[in-house]
Amino acid sequence: MADVATKRELSSAETEAASREAKRAKADDKNGEEGGDEAEWENVLSTFTASRVLSDSAREKIMFLHGKIADDDAVVVLEKTPIREDSLAELFRGSKLRLEMKNDIYSSYRLQAPPHLNEIKTTVVCPATEKHVKKYQRQESFLVEETGEDYRAVTLPYVQEQSLSLQWVYNILEKKAEADRIVYDDPDPELGFVLLPDLKWDQKQVDDLYLIAIARQKDIKSLRDLSSEHLPLLQNIFQKGKEAVLQRYKLPASKLRVYLHYQPSYYHLHVHFTKLGYDAPGCGVERAHLLSDVIQNLQSDPQFYRSRTLYFPLRADDGLLGRFKEAGRL
Ligand code: M7G
């Protein structure tokens, strides 16, 4: 995120108001019908009590909140969705306009759009761990230099102790979650993968297209584990992933940015497919490795990613940064 304001505590008045609202909604729910996806969704939102803003950006129109849903810690991400070209006619026809000011040829208005054209994409992580809260908190970052030896001595032990749960990944691979969202599924146990919309994408417009390809093999943690033996898998993901995107979204390979993160947040091999020109979070040079470069590097040196020094940013309170400091590597 560029332009993110510093975190702030919510005022006690805001917290109290949210809490009152949550209690009221809970009481209402008791009288309401049980079951059904819609009821569940409303219930989740109505019992959320926000305690602090982890980060926000007026320019990106996004806010990350920490709070509680019942007794569980929760992170809620609110993001205003882009204006869609295909809804413009309806937007102009169905909205109310309020004049704010007029001066010569200049005028500004407040446009009140019909509710379905004025949605907020909302992501809920609950129960959220401390790691989730840190992940969304605005913080200073530091660039770390990791040799192959640093990886084995510092990073790998930390990742084995501390990484985020991969349950959501296994749910996708086993079709226990998001099965209806799958764009392409290659069931081969060695070369196979599942391609589906990323949690961050609302699929309303291809301008901010964001898909992830999750490998079926379970023992590849990250870029560091890759060697030339994985080339068939990587080429398969690249080739079939691009074909699937072309077929479903009419976007050719020349419009795609296909890459891996190092460090990732989730240590199970996955590849990001985003639209070129969309400034996706984490697509900067300090974290994103183009899949085409990864393939070429492994073709010229089978152990490239096991031996090379890699650079990546870590946030100030990331435990891994602490380990690098303790090891005298920062
Ligand atoms: P990453 O490089 O490990 O970390 O990418 P990042 O989140 O710091 O980028 C994991 C990707 O998986 C991210 O783009 C997430 O938005 C996405 N993702 C995470 N979860 C928990 C889910 C999920 O439950 N479903 C889907 N479809 N995508 C997810």
Boltz pocket constraint, residues with backbone or C-beta under 6 A from the ligand:
constraints:
  - pocket:
      binder: B
      contacts: [[A, 168], [A, 178], [A, 196], [A, 197], [A, 198], [A, 199], [A, 200], [A, 212], [A, 261], [A, 263], [A, 264], [A, 265], [A, 266], [A, 267], [A, 270], [A, 281], [A, 282]]
      max_distance: 6.0
